[in-house]
Amino acid sequence: MASLFTRRSVLLGAGALSAAATLGLRPLPVLAQDAPRKGGTFRVAVADFDSADTLDPQLNETRFMMQLQYQLRNCLIEVGLGGKLIPELATEWGSNAELTEWTFKLRQGVEFHNAKTMTADDVVYSLNLHRGPDTVSEVKSLLETITDIAATAPDEVRISLNGPNSGFPALMALVNLLIVPAGDKDFGKGIGTGGYVLENFEPGVRSLVKRFPNYWKEGRAHFDAVEIHAIADVNARTTALQTGQIDAMGAADTATAMLLSAMPGVKLLQTKGKQHYAFSMNCKDPLFADPNVRMALKLSIDRQEMLDKILSGYGSIANDQPISEAYPDFDPQLPQHAYDPDKARALLDKAGVSGLTVPLHVAEAPFTGATNMAQLYAEQASRAGITIDVKREPDDGYWSNIWGKRPMFATKWSGRVNEDVMLTLAYSRESIGSWNETGWDNEAFNKALLAARGEKDEAKRRQLYWECQSLIAEDGGMIAPLWADFLDATSNKVAHAELGNDWELDGARASERWWFTE
């Protein structure tokens, strides 16, 4: 066992800490003057939810569920500041020399809400929920490389892969891969090892949890209770915050963010991360099967105007691929797509589809301002002879009824823990039919991605990821004009340490990491 946890294997573990450092959680640096205090009911409003939301770990499609699941349950690994992997229910991890076998040491003495002590059997059961022909898991494709999961000791799990993967531990931080008691199928009870116990859950409306007195994380889960409120309308969320009906909100409106930050008793939280706003095309649809058409649509969007008018400057220009500067292997040399209606028109002529009409399905569910962004895009694309027919859809049910099911639709990605997870989930052949929303299937991309997983040399792996980014930008079906900063808002009585940048509301862990000052 000891040979697994060498300095080399830890470095290959994509951010795993040394064995000596992983015996406990490192506290986040506190920015507020006062130390965290316990007490109070924290009320937070989120915009992304669905009436079909469920506590089944296999299905976590909305930000509402991400917040709630992190209140109730833990993963083996947590995403810390700057996207670094830190121990959660696993204390350390390492691989064999071939990167085909990963072993995780588990934290001892952790208690589930039903008083059961967590063991390796619980971990094996929880991970296997996402494998096999009967699983409905959103992350099934990411775990298809696993050939075996075994409990090798009460506090140790070994995972075998069908090929090398230097970044495999990052998968254990995915919100779907939560640990539940072995044999548990009644997921609606919300049993987990998290800082809060479920009291009530109304999908698409509200949830209530209360602090778990035996929570194993010292210095976390400060509130007595937490309420999540599903409020789609940004004006309603803002009013609720102003009037003291809630204490925090996600997805503030960029158009009014400056006014919001000037309101008495309100703080605006701006966090740069990996989030990108986009319109996606189904590459299998006859409308978008020709790469010339896809490129024409990418060249028909004025990114600077989008940044100014849609994000009010709270973001930056993106380049039709999902790897931002927040990732270590971002390609800074990738040629930037620019607004060029004349070239777009020529590409459409080449494809034999001059005067193209495209239906674009949108709602405010993906992101606040999606409808305005689509209408602005329609104006811009008209100069290339393209008619964008904006079709406004209901917010409720958007993810289940529209996303990935229409030829072209609005979407948002908040990024993922590392390059492999982001690229595999959204663009690989193995994810077609699940998270690969464009249905894009590029042989060169798939080969480069597979090679990157097994590449131990960092420079060579970076070149492979650069190739992946270039292929998506030039051939893929996503039009991503903007990197959008996370914009959240809280009352002045809410305090926090440095904010995580992997998701909004402090990595979706505000309930665990924040506290009241009074």
Residue pairs with C-beta under 8 A, 6 or more apart in sequence:
1 103
1 156
4 94
4 95
4 96
4 103
5 19
5 92
5 93
5 94
6 94
7 18
9 94
9 95
9 96
10 16
10 17
10 18
10 19
10 94
12 95
12 99
12 166
12 456
13 85
13 93
13 94
13 95
13 102
13 169
14 85
14 166
14 167
14 168
14 169
14 170
14 418
15 83
15 84
15 85
15 86
15 169
15 170
16 22
16 85
16 92
16 93
16 94
16 169
17 86
17 87
17 92
18 92
19 92
22 86
22 87
22 91
22 92
23 91
24 218
25 86
25 87
25 88
25 217
25 218
25 219
25 220
26 80
26 86
27 219
27 497
28 80
28 81
28 497
28 498
28 513
29 497
29 498
30 36
30 497
31 495
31 496
31 497
31 498
32 495
32 496
32 497
32 517
34 495
34 517
36 219
36 222
36 495
36 515
37 222
37 515
37 516
37 517
38 211
38 222
38 223
38 224
38 515
39 222
39 223
39 224
39 516
40 223
40 224
40 516
41 223
41 224
41 225
41 226
41 227
42 223
42 225
42 226
42 227
42 247
42 248
42 494
42 510
42 511
42 514
42 516
43 226
43 227
43 229
43 245
43 246
43 247
43 248
44 67
44 226
44 227
44 228
44 229
44 246
44 247
44 248
44 249
44 250
44 505
44 510
44 511
45 228
45 229
45 230
45 231
45 237
45 240
45 241
45 246
45 248
45 249
45 250
46 62
46 63
46 64
46 67
46 228
46 229
46 230
46 231
46 249
46 250
46 251
46 505
47 63
47 231
47 232
47 234
47 237
47 250
47 251
47 364
47 365
47 368
48 62
48 63
48 64
48 250
48 251
48 365
49 62
49 63
49 64
49 65
49 203
49 204
49 230
49 232
50 61
50 62
50 64
50 203
50 204
50 396
50 397
50 398
50 399
50 400
51 203
51 204
51 396
51 397
52 203
52 204
52 397
52 400
53 61
53 62
53 64
53 65
53 203
53 204
54 65
54 187
54 188
54 203
55 65
55 68
55 69
55 72
55 187
55 188
55 189
55 190
55 198
55 201
56 136
56 187
57 69
57 73
57 126
57 129
57 130
57 137
57 176
57 177
57 178
57 180
57 187
58 129
58 130
58 135
58 136
58 137
58 138
58 176
59 65
59 136
59 137
59 138
60 66
60 69
60 138
60 175
60 176
61 138
61 399
61 400
62 399
63 250
63 503
63 504
63 505
63 508
64 204
64 207
64 228
64 230
66 175
66 503
66 508
67 228
67 505
67 508
67 510
67 511
68 190
68 201
68 207
68 209
68 228
69 175
69 178
69 192
70 175
70 194
70 508
70 509
70 511
70 512
71 194
71 195
71 196
71 209
71 226
71 511
71 512
72 113
72 190
72 191
72 192
72 194
72 196
72 197
72 198
72 209
73 178
73 179
73 180
73 190
73 192
73 193
73 194
74 88
74 89
74 178
74 179
74 192
74 193
74 194
75 88
75 89
75 172
75 173
75 174
75 175
75 177
75 178
75 179
76 88
76 89
76 90
76 93
76 104
76 106
76 123
76 172
76 173
76 177
76 179
77 85
77 86
77 87
77 88
77 90
77 93
77 169
77 170
77 172
77 173
78 85
78 86
78 87
78 88
78 173
79 85
79 86
79 173
79 417
79 500
79 502
79 507
80 86
80 500
81 498
81 500
81 501
82 501
83 326
83 327
83 417
83 418
83 501
83 502
85 169
85 170
85 173
85 417
87 107
88 107
88 173
89 106
89 107
89 110
89 118
89 123
89 179
89 193
90 104
90 105
90 106
90 107
90 172
91 105
91 106
91 107
92 104
92 105
93 102
93 103
93 104
93 105
93 169
93 172
94 102
94 103
95 101
95 102
95 103
95 168
98 164
99 161
99 164
99 165
99 166
99 168
99 454
99 456
100 160
100 161
100 162
100 163
100 164
100 165
101 158
101 159
101 160
101 161
102 158
102 159
102 161
102 168
102 169
103 152
103 156
103 157
103 158
103 159
104 123
104 156
104 157
104 158
104 159
104 169
104 172
105 155
105 156
106 118
106 119
106 120
106 123
106 155
106 156
106 157
107 118
107 155
107 216
108 155
109 117
109 216
110 117
110 118
110 193
110 216
111 117
111 118
111 193
111 214
111 216
112 118
112 122
112 181
112 191
112 192
112 193
113 190
113 191
113 192
113 193
113 194
113 197
113 198
113 212
114 181
114 191
116 122
116 181
118 179
118 181
118 193
119 151
119 154
119 155
119 182
120 151
120 152
120 153
120 154
120 155
120 156
120 157
121 151
121 182
122 179
122 180
122 181
122 182
123 151
123 157
123 179
124 149
124 150
124 151
124 157
124 182
125 180
125 181
125 182
125 183
125 184
126 177
126 178
126 179
126 180
126 182
127 143
127 146
127 149
127 157
127 159
127 177
128 149
129 135
129 137
129 180
130 137
130 139
130 140
130 143
130 176
130 177
131 137
131 140
131 143
131 144
131 146
131 149
137 143
137 176
138 176
138 434
138 435
139 171
139 174
139 176
139 177
139 425
140 434
141 424
141 425
141 428
141 430
141 431
141 434
141 435
142 171
142 174
142 421
142 424
142 425
142 431
143 171
144 430
145 161
145 162
145 163
145 165
146 159
146 160
146 161
146 162
147 160
147 161
147 162
148 158
148 159
148 160
149 157
149 158
149 159
149 160
150 157
150 158
150 160
151 157
152 158
159 168
161 168
163 450
163 453
163 454
164 453
164 454
165 420
165 453
165 454
166 453
166 454
166 455
166 456
166 461
167 418
167 419
167 420
167 421
167 453
170 417
170 418
170 420
170 421
171 177
171 421
173 417
174 416
174 417
174 421
175 508
178 192
179 192
179 193
180 187
180 191
180 192
181 191
184 191
188 201
189 198
190 197
190 198
190 201
190 209
193 216
194 212
194 215
194 221
194 512
195 211
195 212
195 215
195 217
195 220
195 221
195 511
195 512
196 209
196 210
196 211
196 212
196 221
196 225
196 226
196 511
197 209
197 210
197 211
197 212
198 207
198 208
198 209
199 208
199 209
199 210
199 225
200 206
200 207
200 208
201 207
201 208
204 230
204 396
205 229
205 230
206 227
206 228
206 229
206 230
207 227
207 228
208 225
208 226
208 227
209 225
209 226
209 511
210 224
210 225
211 221
211 223
211 224
211 225
212 221
215 221
217 512
220 512
220 513
221 511
221 512
222 514
222 515
222 516
223 511
223 514
223 515
223 516
226 511
229 240
229 246
231 237
231 240
231 249
232 364
232 365
232 395
232 396
233 364
234 251
234 252
234 253
234 364
234 368
235 253
237 246
237 249
237 251
237 252
238 249
238 252
238 253
238 256
238 260
238 489
239 245
240 246
240 249
241 247
241 248
241 249
241 266
241 489
241 490
241 491
242 263
242 266
244 491
247 490
247 491
247 493
247 494
247 516
248 488
248 489
248 490
248 491
248 494
248 505
248 510
248 514
249 488
249 489
249 490
250 486
250 488
250 504
250 505
251 367
251 368
251 487
251 488
251 504
252 260
252 268
252 368
252 487
252 488
252 489
253 260
253 368
253 369
254 310
254 311
254 312
254 314
254 315
254 368
254 369
254 484
254 487
255 312
255 369
257 268
257 270
257 312
257 314
257 487
258 312
260 266
260 268
260 489
261 267
261 268
261 489
265 491
265 492
266 489
266 490
266 491
266 492
267 489
267 490
267 491
267 492
267 494
268 487
268 488
268 489
269 486
269 487
269 488
269 489
269 490
269 499
270 314
270 485
270 486
270 487
271 485
271 486
271 488
271 499
271 500
271 501
271 504
272 326
272 483
272 485
272 486
272 501
273 324
273 326
273 414
273 415
273 485
273 486
273 501
273 502
273 503
274 322
274 324
274 326
274 327
274 413
274 414
274 415
274 416
274 422
274 483
274 501
274 502
275 412
275 413
275 414
275 415
275 483
275 484
275 485
275 486
275 504
276 318
276 322
276 324
276 412
276 413
276 415
276 480
276 482
276 483
276 484
277 310
277 366
277 367
277 370
277 373
277 410
277 412
277 480
277 481
277 482
277 484
278 410
278 411
278 412
278 413
278 478
278 479
278 480
278 481
279 360
279 374
279 377
279 408
279 409
279 410
279 411
279 478
279 479
280 408
280 409
280 411
280 437
280 438
280 477
280 478
280 479
281 287
281 288
281 294
281 297
281 407
281 408
281 438
281 477
281 478
281 479
282 288
282 404
282 406
282 407
282 408
282 437
282 438
282 439
282 477
283 289
283 294
283 438
283 439
283 440
283 441
283 476
283 477
284 439
285 407
287 293
287 356
287 358
287 407
287 408
288 294
288 297
288 407
288 408
288 477
290 351
290 353
291 474
291 475
292 347
292 348
292 350
292 351
293 347
293 348
293 351
293 353
293 356
294 475
294 476
294 477
295 344
295 347
295 474
296 343
296 344
296 345
296 347
296 348
296 351
296 356
296 384
296 386
297 344
297 358
297 381
297 386
297 479
298 320
298 337
298 479
299 337
299 338
299 339
299 340
299 341
299 343
299 344
299 347
299 384
300 339
300 341
300 344
300 377
300 380
300 381
300 383
300 384
300 386
301 339
301 377
301 380
301 381
301 479
301 481
302 339
302 380
303 317
303 318
303 337
303 338
303 339
303 481
303 482
304 317
304 339
305 376
305 380
306 373
306 376
306 377
306 481
306 482
307 313
307 315
307 316
307 317
307 481
307 482
309 372
309 376
310 369
310 372
310 373
310 376
310 482
311 369
311 482
311 484
311 485
314 484
314 485
314 487
315 482
315 483
315 484
315 485
316 482
316 483
317 336
317 481
317 482
317 483
318 324
318 480
318 481
318 482
318 483
319 334
319 336
319 337
319 473
319 480
320 337
320 472
320 473
320 476
320 478
320 479
320 480
320 481
321 334
321 469
321 470
321 472
321 473
321 476
321 478
321 480
322 413
322 415
322 422
322 423
322 426
322 427
322 472
322 478
322 480
323 329
323 330
323 331
323 419
323 422
323 423
323 465
323 468
323 469
324 330
324 415
324 483
325 332
326 415
326 501
327 415
327 418
327 419
327 422
328 419
328 462
329 419
329 461
329 462
329 465
329 466
330 469
331 465
331 466
331 469
331 470
333 466
334 466
334 469
334 470
334 473
337 473
339 380
341 380
341 381
341 383
341 384
342 384
344 381
344 384
344 386
345 354
345 384
345 385
348 354
348 355
348 356
348 384
348 385
348 386
354 385
355 385
355 387
356 385
356 386
356 387
357 386
357 387
357 389
358 386
358 387
358 388
358 389
358 407
358 408
359 389
359 391
359 406
359 407
359 408
360 374
360 377
360 378
360 388
360 389
360 390
360 391
360 408
360 409
360 410
361 391
361 393
361 402
361 406
361 408
361 409
361 410
362 370
362 371
362 373
362 374
362 390
362 391
362 392
362 393
362 409
362 410
363 370
363 371
363 392
363 393
363 394
363 395
363 398
363 402
363 410
364 370
364 371
364 395
365 395
365 396
365 398
365 399
366 398
366 403
366 410
366 411
366 412
367 410
367 412
367 484
370 410
370 412
371 390
371 392
373 410
374 388
374 390
374 410
375 390
377 388
378 387
378 388
378 389
378 390
381 387
381 388
382 388
393 401
393 402
402 409
403 409
403 411
403 437
404 437
411 437
411 478
412 484
413 422
413 426
414 502
414 503
414 504
415 422
415 502
416 422
416 425
417 502
419 452
419 465
419 468
420 449
420 452
420 453
423 449
423 465
423 468
423 472
424 430
424 431
424 449
425 431
425 435
425 436
426 435
426 436
426 437
427 436
427 438
427 440
427 442
427 445
427 449
427 468
427 472
427 476
428 436
428 445
428 446
428 449
429 436
429 441
429 446
432 439
432 441
437 478
438 476
438 477
438 478
439 477
440 472
440 475
440 476
440 477
442 471
442 475
442 476
444 467
444 471
445 467
445 468
445 471
445 472
448 464
448 465
448 467
448 468
448 471
449 464
449 468
451 464
452 461
452 464
452 465
452 468
455 461
455 464
472 478
486 501
486 503
486 504
486 505
487 504
488 504
488 505
490 496
490 514
492 517
493 516
493 517
493 518
494 514
494 515
494 516
494 517
495 514
495 515
495 516
495 517
496 506
496 510
496 513
496 514
496 515
497 513
499 506
499 507
500 506
500 507
500 509
500 513
501 507
506 513
506 514
